[in-house]
Amino acid sequence: MSTKYTTTSICHNEINQEYGQGDNFQFSILNSQLYLVPTPVGNLEDITYRALRILKEVNLVLAEDTRTTGILFKHFNIHTPMASHHKFNEHKTIAQFADRILAGESIALVSDAGTPAISDPGFMLVRECISKGIRVECLPGATAFVPALVDSGLPTDRFCFEGFLPQKKGRQTKIQSLVNEERTMIFYESPYRLVKTLQQFVEVFGADRQASVSREISKMFEDTQRGTLQQLVEHFIAIPPKGEIVIIVAGISGKNNDASTIDNVEEQDLAKIRKSKKYR
């Protein structure tokens, strides 16, 4: 997910003193391996001390967008060399980066915001490293969907992460496949497609299904709206959303499996039958 960083005035001097170039700071020797380093989804204070140390000590940082990561580096006085690693070039570069690690270098991977490989580049490089026997370590840290899930007030004991839905081909099929999902569902979405997505959810899951929409997580104007899918549609038609979006939708249950949901499923089944070649 992309982000615009925000910050407050506290803690930064403490962090910079601890992880700057002061006399009391001792660098450790890193293993030649791949580190996946989460970065803040909003507030720069959400980064961990360990993440800062790794980013300072590795030989190279692979960044989804070096300009975005450059803001983070400038703020925390990090001067490690960077290289671009994004969805448009990752299939061409993973082999060379894996070979550099095999040759003795340590490399960190970051996305624009959050944990790498979660709806962002990273999976292909991780797979390549594992196939070559390279140690891979993902640091714990910032991600957008966990705060949104907890803030939603919906069950957190079982959930499924769906990330971004297909924009065109396969979108409706994917939503239909979740009609009987019992776990709480998590989606990422653009503010420009939010209302359309919520309307599609109403058609498939029913207007009364409980859900929440969180936006601008960890930023100054963070906001979570809760209610039925229909209530959320009406809210965001009246107040167009801004910022990164996380949608949380309740799974089907005895309470959710009401007449409206059943009617929706029956209508979808009838539509499929009418389109079938067997229908006369």
Rosetta silent file (secondary structure, phi, psi, omega in degrees, C-alpha in Angstrom):
SEQUENCE: MSTKYTTTSICHNEINQEYGQGDNFQFSILNSQLYLVPTPVGNLEDITYRALRILKEVNLVLAEDTRTTGILFKHFNIHTPMASHHKFNEHKTIAQFADRILAGESIALVSDAGTPAISDPGFMLVRECISKGIRVECLPGATAFVPALVDSGLPTDRFCFEGFLPQKKGRQTKIQSLVNEERTMIFYESPYRLVKTLQQFVEVFGADRQASVSREISKMFEDTQRGTLQQLVEHFIAIPPKGEIVIIVAGISGKNNDASTIDNVEEQDLAKIRKSKKYR
SCORE:     score description
SCORE:     0.000 S_00000001
   1 L     0.000  143.326  177.953    0.000    0.000    0.000 S_00000001
   2 L   -83.817  165.072 -177.207    1.198    3.518   -0.728 S_00000001
   3 L  -155.938  160.730  165.109    1.336    6.142    1.994 S_00000001
   4 L  -119.417  120.234 -173.706    2.022    9.721    2.988 S_00000001
   5 L   -71.940  147.336  170.707    3.915    9.760    6.253 S_00000001
   6 E  -127.093  164.585 -178.265    2.829   11.752    9.271 S_00000001
   7 L  -155.790  165.679  172.779    4.681   12.338   12.505 S_00000001
   8 L  -125.687  179.292 -169.271    4.484   14.026   15.882 S_00000001
   9 L   -86.738  -12.065 -174.602    7.113   15.822   17.929 S_00000001
  10 L   -89.334  159.484  169.771    7.842   13.230   20.609 S_00000001
  11 L    75.584  -21.882 -170.971   10.337   10.358   20.659 S_00000001
  12 H   -66.875  -37.403  177.698   12.321   11.322   17.554 S_00000001
  13 H   -63.018  -39.608  178.947   15.311   12.722   19.418 S_00000001
  14 H   -63.125  -43.969 -179.700   15.460    9.553   21.473 S_00000001
  15 H   -65.834  -44.728 -177.910   15.321    7.366   18.356 S_00000001
  16 H   -65.214  -36.943  177.180   17.904    9.419   16.493 S_00000001
  17 H   -66.305  -40.032 -178.211   20.276    9.343   19.445 S_00000001
  18 H   -70.474  -37.850 -174.292   19.879    5.606   19.791 S_00000001
  19 H  -120.703   22.923  172.611   20.248    4.846   16.106 S_00000001
  20 L   -91.181 -150.699 -175.968   22.278    7.749   14.798 S_00000001
  21 L  -102.347   25.080 -177.480   26.039    7.956   14.534 S_00000001
  22 L   -64.736  162.897 -177.121   26.643    8.601   18.238 S_00000001
  23 L   -66.432  -26.884 -175.702   29.637    7.198   20.122 S_00000001
  24 L   -83.800   -6.681 -177.289   27.472    4.870   22.189 S_00000001
  25 L   -88.761  130.064 -179.279   25.966    3.097   19.205 S_00000001
  26 L  -116.000  124.925  178.809   27.573   -0.229   18.249 S_00000001
  27 L   -79.730  138.920  174.086   26.931   -1.813   14.876 S_00000001
  28 L   -95.705  163.535  178.481   26.340   -5.545   14.753 S_00000001
  29 L   -95.176  118.754 -177.856   27.483   -7.797   11.938 S_00000001
  30 L   -84.691  151.040  173.073   24.526   -9.000    9.881 S_00000001
  31 L   -72.122  154.775  172.587   24.256  -12.392    8.249 S_00000001
  32 L   -77.882  100.599 -176.338   24.188  -12.585    4.468 S_00000001
  33 L  -160.084  178.019  175.636   20.463  -13.076    4.112 S_00000001
  34 E  -100.892  127.166  175.153   17.215  -11.391    3.060 S_00000001
  35 E  -109.848  129.061  171.887   15.454   -9.229    5.627 S_00000001
  36 E  -100.550  117.437 -170.050   11.850   -8.146    5.070 S_00000001
  37 L  -115.057  113.672  175.803   11.422   -4.916    7.010 S_00000001
  38 L   -67.287  143.667  176.895    7.973   -3.406    7.723 S_00000001
  39 E  -123.028  159.538 -174.481    7.755    0.368    7.441 S_00000001
  40 L   -57.273  142.734  174.086    5.104    2.734    8.875 S_00000001
  41 L   -87.852   -7.132  179.341    1.693    2.870    7.207 S_00000001
  42 L  -162.714  -80.553 -175.603    1.314    6.436    8.428 S_00000001
  43 E   -76.523  126.778 -177.711    3.013    7.755   11.539 S_00000001
  44 H   -62.299  -21.576  179.368    6.806    7.510   11.380 S_00000001
  45 H   -71.277   -7.961  179.958    6.916    6.671   15.095 S_00000001
  46 H   -78.689   -8.634  178.144    5.454    3.263   14.293 S_00000001
  47 L   -73.041  150.942 -178.150    8.800    1.956   13.035 S_00000001
  48 L   -94.557  158.174  176.035   10.718   -0.295   15.424 S_00000001
  49 H   -58.607  -41.308 -177.858   14.251    0.189   16.756 S_00000001
  50 H   -65.515  -40.370  178.154   15.254   -3.111   15.206 S_00000001
  51 H   -59.587  -43.115  178.930   13.916   -2.108   11.780 S_00000001
  52 H   -62.658  -41.762  179.902   16.018    1.065   11.890 S_00000001
  53 H   -63.345  -45.519 -179.348   19.123   -0.894   12.847 S_00000001
  54 H   -61.921  -44.387 -178.658   18.657   -3.414   10.029 S_00000001
  55 H   -63.909  -29.400  177.723   18.082   -0.669    7.445 S_00000001
  56 H   -78.779  -28.421 -169.249   21.290    1.049    8.541 S_00000001
  57 H   -98.368  -21.887 -178.786   23.419   -2.091    8.574 S_00000001
  58 L   -68.449  163.095  178.146   22.489   -4.025    5.432 S_00000001
  59 L   -75.764  -29.536 -174.511   24.510   -3.634    2.242 S_00000001
  60 E  -152.876  141.710  173.501   21.456   -2.768    0.137 S_00000001
  61 E  -114.074  125.189  174.770   17.805   -1.861    0.583 S_00000001
  62 E   -92.022  123.277 -173.887   15.311   -2.858   -2.115 S_00000001
  63 E  -121.365  140.308  176.483   12.482   -0.318   -2.204 S_00000001
  64 L   -61.777  -42.831  175.382    9.131   -0.357   -3.977 S_00000001
  65 L  -140.910  111.400 -175.529    9.584    3.374   -4.627 S_00000001
  66 H   -63.670  -25.182  178.694   12.954    4.869   -3.719 S_00000001
  67 H   -69.350  -42.632  178.517   11.411    8.342   -3.483 S_00000001
  68 H   -66.733  -47.392  179.329    8.959    7.245   -0.795 S_00000001
  69 H   -65.600  -28.847  177.648   11.572    5.279    1.113 S_00000001
  70 H   -60.803  -32.804  176.781   13.913    8.225    0.722 S_00000001
  71 H   -64.262  -44.058  177.960   11.608   10.288    2.959 S_00000001
  72 H   -62.488  -45.539 -178.727   11.908    7.644    5.662 S_00000001
  73 H   -62.590  -43.106 -178.884   15.691    7.456    5.223 S_00000001
  74 H   -62.932  -41.404 -177.774   16.124   11.214    5.408 S_00000001
  75 H   -64.047  -38.855 -176.385   14.058   11.441    8.587 S_00000001
  76 L  -103.947   15.492  174.390   16.074    8.740   10.369 S_00000001
  77 L    57.020   47.981  178.705   19.471    9.637    8.874 S_00000001
  78 L  -102.612  132.140 -175.108   19.844    6.375    6.942 S_00000001
  79 L  -122.271   16.629 -179.921   22.362    6.369    4.101 S_00000001
  80 L   -65.062  138.409  176.686   22.224    2.750    2.903 S_00000001
  81 L   -59.431  145.695  179.021   22.216    2.372   -0.911 S_00000001
  82 E  -120.841  155.612  171.690   18.810    1.633   -2.448 S_00000001
  83 E  -139.298  147.848 -179.245   17.606   -0.126   -5.591 S_00000001
  84 E   -74.282  135.930  176.002   14.109   -0.224   -7.088 S_00000001
  85 L  -145.573  100.895 -175.586   12.172   -3.448   -6.644 S_00000001
  86 L  -137.875  179.470 -172.299    8.531   -3.289   -7.738 S_00000001
  87 L   -65.443  -18.386 -178.239    5.888   -5.340   -9.518 S_00000001
  88 L   -87.944  -16.408 -179.224    7.044   -4.193  -12.944 S_00000001
  89 L  -127.861   -5.042 -171.968   10.649   -5.364  -12.598 S_00000001
  90 H   -61.395  -34.736 -178.540   10.776   -7.957   -9.818 S_00000001
  91 H   -68.550  -19.668 -179.486   10.608  -10.964  -12.155 S_00000001
  92 H   -91.433  -21.760 -170.061   13.722   -9.679  -13.959 S_00000001
  93 H  -110.998  -12.125 -173.616   15.830   -8.828  -10.908 S_00000001
  94 H   -60.585  -37.468 -177.473   15.164  -11.489   -8.259 S_00000001
  95 H   -64.596  -43.352 -177.427   17.898  -13.815   -9.519 S_00000001
  96 H   -68.365  -35.567  178.222   20.624  -11.158   -9.395 S_00000001
  97 H   -71.258  -37.955  175.973   19.672  -10.037   -5.881 S_00000001
  98 H   -62.560  -40.349  179.221   19.613  -13.631   -4.656 S_00000001
  99 H   -64.826  -34.860  178.152   23.067  -14.145   -6.165 S_00000001
 100 H   -66.353  -36.797  176.435   24.371  -11.059   -4.344 S_00000001
 101 H   -67.134  -42.396  177.778   23.194  -12.529   -1.050 S_00000001
 102 H   -60.915  -28.532  179.994   24.883  -15.835   -1.912 S_00000001
 103 L   -81.198   -3.225  174.382   28.047  -13.834   -2.561 S_00000001
 104 L   118.500   -1.169 -179.265   27.966  -12.536    1.011 S_00000001
 105 L   -85.458  156.893  171.146   25.806   -9.413    1.014 S_00000001
 106 L  -108.738  134.415 -175.738   22.871   -8.672    3.318 S_00000001
 107 E  -129.376  137.376  174.223   19.777   -7.188    1.666 S_00000001
 108 E  -112.017  143.020  176.641   16.615   -5.683    3.134 S_00000001
 109 E  -114.160  129.793  175.189   13.312   -5.402    1.294 S_00000001
 110 E  -128.827  153.801  170.279   10.789   -2.667    2.088 S_00000001
 111 L  -104.701 -179.734  179.030    7.511   -1.611    0.504 S_00000001
 112 L   -62.023  -34.152 -179.658    6.110    1.915    0.439 S_00000001
 113 L  -163.265  141.070  177.751    4.220    1.159    3.649 S_00000001
 114 E    87.764 -160.772 -175.899    3.507   -1.854    5.813 S_00000001
 115 L   -90.325  127.825  178.809    4.944   -5.358    5.584 S_00000001
 116 L   -57.307  147.956  177.525    6.553   -6.392    2.274 S_00000001
 117 L    79.008   -3.670  174.469    4.783   -9.115    0.258 S_00000001
 118 L   -99.949   98.075 -173.445    1.373   -8.307    1.783 S_00000001
 119 L    56.630   28.766  178.124   -0.459   -6.882   -1.247 S_00000001
 120 L  -148.837  166.245  178.875    2.966   -5.556   -2.281 S_00000001
 121 L   -59.675  150.804  178.018    6.061   -6.959   -4.036 S_00000001
 122 L   152.274  -37.751 -175.765    8.101   -9.525   -2.146 S_00000001
 123 H   -57.075  -45.945 -175.492    6.710  -13.011   -2.693 S_00000001
 124 H   -64.162  -39.523  178.830    8.776  -13.722   -5.801 S_00000001
 125 H   -69.189  -41.673  177.371   12.045  -12.685   -4.153 S_00000001
 126 H   -59.166  -47.023 -179.996   11.280  -14.686   -1.007 S_00000001
 127 H   -61.067  -42.181 -179.963   10.523  -17.773   -3.107 S_00000001
 128 H   -63.183  -43.508  179.632   13.726  -17.327   -5.125 S_00000001
 129 H   -64.520  -43.879  179.727   15.838  -17.001   -1.988 S_00000001
 130 H   -61.747  -41.277 -179.146   14.273  -20.037   -0.345 S_00000001
 131 H   -64.252  -23.852  179.970   14.838  -22.119   -3.491 S_00000001
 132 L  -100.265    9.737  176.645   18.553  -21.215   -3.336 S_00000001
 133 L    76.280   20.882 -179.542   18.882  -22.035    0.341 S_00000001
 134 L   -87.923  136.399  177.287   19.132  -18.400    1.462 S_00000001
 135 L   -67.692  134.083  177.863   17.930  -17.495    4.937 S_00000001
 136 E  -122.498  132.700 -179.559   14.848  -15.245    4.905 S_00000001
 137 E  -136.094  123.545  177.169   13.699  -13.300    7.955 S_00000001
 138 E  -103.962  122.232  178.656   10.627  -11.086    8.208 S_00000001
 139 L   -75.808  145.011  172.515   10.643   -8.595   11.058 S_00000001
 140 L   -71.401  150.328  179.776    7.376   -8.027   12.948 S_00000001
 141 L   168.775 -153.480 -169.470    5.933   -4.594   12.487 S_00000001
 142 L   -65.798  139.751  169.331    3.422   -2.304   10.815 S_00000001
 143 L  -155.548  151.189 -172.045    0.584   -3.545    8.649 S_00000001
 144 L   -80.157  -34.734 -167.495   -2.734   -1.915    7.816 S_00000001
 145 H   -76.772  -26.846 -178.080   -5.213   -4.748    8.175 S_00000001
 146 H   -66.365  -49.816  175.548   -4.554   -5.764   11.803 S_00000001
 147 H   -59.645  -38.440 -179.891   -5.562   -2.391   13.343 S_00000001
 148 H   -64.826  -41.466  179.028   -8.562   -2.232   11.005 S_00000001
 149 H   -62.890  -47.778 -178.468   -9.668   -5.732   12.000 S_00000001
 150 H   -64.978  -41.269 -179.441   -9.350   -5.038   15.727 S_00000001
 151 H   -68.786  -20.284 -173.591  -11.079   -1.643   15.415 S_00000001
 152 H   -67.249  -28.048 -174.807  -13.994   -3.139   13.472 S_00000001
 153 L    80.016    4.415  177.557  -15.586   -4.825   16.472 S_00000001
 154 L   -92.735  161.724 -176.074  -16.155   -7.934   14.331 S_00000001
 155 L   -54.311  134.653 -178.851  -14.881  -11.408   15.331 S_00000001
 156 L  -112.802    0.328 -177.069  -11.086  -11.679   15.252 S_00000001
 157 L   -73.192  -29.437  177.309  -10.687  -15.343   16.182 S_00000001
 158 L  -141.145  126.926  179.374  -10.979  -16.476   12.550 S_00000001
 159 E  -151.786  159.876  176.278  -10.493  -14.265    9.501 S_00000001
 160 E  -126.394  136.708 -179.523   -9.370  -14.385    5.866 S_00000001
 161 E   -98.745  117.394 -178.468   -7.287  -11.749    4.125 S_00000001
 162 E  -102.843  -14.091  178.598   -8.396  -11.138    0.521 S_00000001
 163 E    63.553 -144.746  178.581   -6.341   -8.006   -0.182 S_00000001
 164 E   -81.010  132.755  173.413   -7.254   -6.101   -3.343 S_00000001
 165 L   -72.767  153.833  173.447  -10.034   -7.564   -5.464 S_00000001
 166 L   -56.816  138.935 -177.569   -9.402   -7.887   -9.224 S_00000001
 167 L   -71.494  -34.627 -177.254  -10.271   -4.568  -10.829 S_00000001
 168 L  -131.829  -88.735 -175.841  -12.036   -6.073  -13.841 S_00000001
 169 L   -61.960  126.322  177.160  -11.726   -9.693  -14.950 S_00000001
 170 L    85.977   -2.476 -176.790  -12.686  -12.124  -12.201 S_00000001
 171 H   -63.534  -53.810 -177.847  -13.866   -9.479   -9.761 S_00000001
 172 H   -64.569  -38.129  178.261  -17.498  -10.572   -9.555 S_00000001
 173 H   -61.409  -41.227  179.549  -16.495  -14.244   -9.541 S_00000001
 174 H   -63.983  -44.825  179.589  -14.193  -13.631   -6.591 S_00000001
 175 H   -63.775  -42.116  179.470  -16.877  -11.860   -4.581 S_00000001
 176 H   -60.867  -34.443 -178.045  -19.394  -14.603   -5.389 S_00000001
 177 L   -66.831  -14.889 -177.604  -16.950  -17.238   -4.142 S_00000001
 178 L  -100.514    6.959 -172.808  -17.095  -15.648   -0.681 S_00000001
 179 L   -60.838  -30.687 -179.758  -20.877  -15.702   -0.316 S_00000001
 180 L  -108.165   16.286  179.483  -20.758  -18.552    2.233 S_00000001
 181 L   -66.462  125.592 -177.650  -17.514  -17.527    3.936 S_00000001
 182 L   -89.164  -21.211 -178.653  -17.941  -17.874    7.708 S_00000001
 183 L   -82.534  157.509  172.303  -14.777  -16.039    8.705 S_00000001
 184 E   -62.660  134.642 -175.083  -14.416  -12.272    8.974 S_00000001
 185 E  -107.489  141.749 -176.865  -13.188  -10.992    5.593 S_00000001
 186 E  -122.994  130.028 -179.542  -10.539   -8.325    5.013 S_00000001
 187 E  -132.029  145.507  166.594  -10.158   -6.291    1.817 S_00000001
 188 E   -99.073  147.155  179.676   -7.944   -3.445    0.660 S_00000001
 189 E  -154.145  152.855  174.165   -9.527   -0.882   -1.650 S_00000001
 190 L   -78.961  145.877  177.169   -8.921    2.416   -3.372 S_00000001
 191 L   -61.060  -25.887 -178.604  -11.078    5.344   -2.205 S_00000001
 192 L   -74.966  -19.529  179.722  -12.164    5.795   -5.842 S_00000001
 193 L  -110.857    1.974 -172.557  -13.686    2.297   -5.960 S_00000001
 194 H   -59.316  -51.226 -176.536  -14.979    2.068   -2.397 S_00000001
 195 H   -62.018  -43.547  178.270  -18.639    2.875   -3.033 S_00000001
 196 H   -60.224  -42.615  179.959  -18.805    0.543   -6.033 S_00000001
 197 H   -64.377  -44.936  178.676  -17.224   -2.265   -3.996 S_00000001
 198 H   -62.759  -37.298  177.073  -19.620   -1.778   -1.087 S_00000001
 199 H   -65.568  -37.974  176.188  -22.565   -1.825   -3.514 S_00000001
 200 H   -66.717  -36.738  176.983  -21.293   -5.105   -4.970 S_00000001
 201 H   -65.199  -38.887  177.110  -20.984   -6.492   -1.449 S_00000001
 202 H   -59.254  -43.813 -179.414  -24.610   -5.507   -0.780 S_00000001
 203 H   -62.725  -35.354 -174.882  -25.697   -7.463   -3.868 S_00000001
 204 H   -95.502  -46.022 -174.669  -23.813  -10.596   -2.810 S_00000001
 205 H   -92.481  -17.011 -177.816  -23.707  -10.547    1.006 S_00000001
 206 L   102.163  146.625 -174.936  -26.951   -8.681    1.683 S_00000001
 207 L   -65.221  -26.469 -174.222  -27.678   -5.122    2.765 S_00000001
 208 L   -93.401    2.812  179.572  -27.766   -5.994    6.474 S_00000001
 209 L   -65.493  133.235 -179.686  -24.340   -7.658    6.692 S_00000001
 210 E   -73.939  143.746 -178.241  -22.195   -5.953    9.329 S_00000001
 211 E  -159.375  172.195  173.235  -18.966   -4.310    8.159 S_00000001
 212 E  -144.502  155.317  175.493  -16.512   -1.521    8.835 S_00000001
 213 E  -128.768  118.594  177.191  -14.383    0.792    6.710 S_00000001
 214 E  -109.330  139.764  178.704  -11.110    2.119    8.121 S_00000001
 215 E  -139.760  157.168  177.934   -9.082    4.789    6.356 S_00000001
 216 L    54.555   42.843 -177.195   -5.917    6.798    6.976 S_00000001
 217 L   -59.904  132.526  178.161   -4.719    4.259    9.562 S_00000001
 218 L    69.900   16.374  178.891   -2.072    5.675   11.924 S_00000001
 219 L  -114.302  176.413 -174.711   -2.445    9.159   10.427 S_00000001
 220 L   -59.720  -38.950 -175.914   -3.851   12.407   11.751 S_00000001
 221 L  -107.069   35.231  177.017   -7.330   11.902   10.259 S_00000001
 222 L   -55.629  139.319 -175.247   -7.673    8.172   10.943 S_00000001
 223 E  -151.972  139.622  173.935  -11.324    7.140   10.845 S_00000001
 224 E  -128.543  124.662  175.799  -13.393    3.953   11.154 S_00000001
 225 E  -107.279  133.351 -177.995  -17.044    3.765   10.129 S_00000001
 226 E  -124.160  150.632  178.131  -19.108    0.780   11.306 S_00000001
 227 E   156.296 -163.060  174.680  -22.580   -0.441   10.397 S_00000001
 228 E   -77.769  163.331  177.584  -24.409   -2.479    7.808 S_00000001
 229 H   -58.541  -39.794  179.967  -23.142   -2.560    4.255 S_00000001
 230 H   -65.802  -40.474  177.728  -26.088   -0.437    3.164 S_00000001
 231 H   -62.618  -38.148  179.400  -25.399    2.155    5.852 S_00000001
 232 H   -69.178  -37.591  175.617  -21.776    2.338    4.748 S_00000001
 233 H   -58.835  -48.702 -177.952  -22.810    2.812    1.110 S_00000001
 234 H   -63.605  -38.609 -179.449  -25.046    5.725    2.092 S_00000001
 235 H   -63.480  -46.620 -174.067  -22.352    7.260    4.294 S_00000001
 236 H   -83.475  -12.830  167.204  -19.641    7.247    1.637 S_00000001
 237 H   -72.256  -40.110 -179.433  -21.970    8.482   -1.087 S_00000001
 238 H   -74.551  -36.232 -178.183  -22.685   11.476    1.144 S_00000001
 239 L  -126.115   92.457 -177.919  -19.063   11.866    2.279 S_00000001
 240 L   -56.089  134.574 -175.517  -16.605   10.749   -0.436 S_00000001
 241 L   -79.013  157.258  173.409  -13.659    8.911    1.136 S_00000001
 242 L  -132.226  152.989  173.751  -10.002    9.870    1.004 S_00000001
 243 L    89.514  177.892  179.567   -6.864    7.873    1.777 S_00000001
 244 L   -69.500  141.048 -171.833   -5.999    4.185    1.933 S_00000001
 245 E  -119.477  136.867  168.718   -8.986    1.952    2.697 S_00000001
 246 E  -124.487  123.937  178.770   -9.409   -1.313    4.613 S_00000001
 247 E  -105.016  131.179  175.489  -12.835   -2.968    4.501 S_00000001
 248 E  -116.275  126.346 -178.145  -13.812   -5.553    7.120 S_00000001
 249 E  -123.981  131.846  178.131  -16.912   -7.667    6.423 S_00000001
 250 L   -63.565  144.528  173.676  -18.531  -10.104    8.847 S_00000001
 251 L   -74.010  167.140  178.880  -18.673  -13.717    7.770 S_00000001
 252 L   -70.530  142.483  179.062  -21.972  -15.476    7.252 S_00000001
 253 L  -151.958 -177.893  178.100  -23.612  -16.777   10.428 S_00000001
 254 L   -58.403  -36.558  179.849  -27.010  -17.645   11.778 S_00000001
 255 L   -73.022  -37.876 -177.836  -27.604  -13.924   12.322 S_00000001
 256 L   -80.304  -23.668 -174.860  -26.305  -12.963    8.893 S_00000001
 257 L   -82.193   58.265 -176.404  -28.003  -15.799    7.048 S_00000001
 258 L   -89.542 -177.420 -174.523  -31.294  -13.934    6.940 S_00000001
 259 H   -61.602  -36.923 -177.490  -33.981  -13.883    4.272 S_00000001
 260 H   -66.235  -39.645  178.736  -32.332  -11.114    2.282 S_00000001
 261 H   -66.160  -42.322  179.131  -29.050  -13.021    2.041 S_00000001
 262 H   -62.377  -42.078  178.799  -30.861  -16.209    1.029 S_00000001
 263 H   -61.246  -40.486  178.819  -32.812  -14.295   -1.612 S_00000001
 264 H   -61.000  -44.176  179.725  -29.574  -12.888   -3.002 S_00000001
 265 H   -64.012  -43.260  179.960  -28.064  -16.352   -3.311 S_00000001
 266 H   -63.566  -41.411  178.237  -31.196  -17.737   -4.978 S_00000001
 267 H   -62.896  -39.758  178.923  -31.277  -14.860   -7.470 S_00000001
 268 H   -65.837  -39.789  178.979  -27.619  -15.442   -8.349 S_00000001
 269 H   -65.533  -40.505  178.660  -28.256  -19.165   -8.869 S_00000001
 270 H   -64.329  -39.514  178.804  -31.220  -18.449  -11.134 S_00000001
 271 H   -62.603  -39.201  178.534  -29.143  -16.011  -13.183 S_00000001
 272 H   -65.090  -39.238 -179.909  -26.489  -18.680  -13.689 S_00000001
 273 H   -64.798  -41.522 -178.783  -29.124  -21.174  -14.819 S_00000001
 274 H   -64.596  -31.188  179.518  -30.569  -18.737  -17.343 S_00000001
 275 H   -83.400  -13.441 -176.905  -27.119  -18.204  -18.834 S_00000001
 276 L   -70.263  148.364  177.210  -26.385  -21.899  -18.993 S_00000001
 277 L   -66.348  -21.256 -178.930  -26.516  -23.700  -22.337 S_00000001
 278 L   -78.356  -15.381 -177.853  -28.749  -26.270  -20.705 S_00000001
 279 L   -77.030  127.643 -179.096  -31.429  -23.687  -20.047 S_00000001
 280 L  -116.436    0.000    0.000  -34.240  -23.866  -22.589 S_00000001
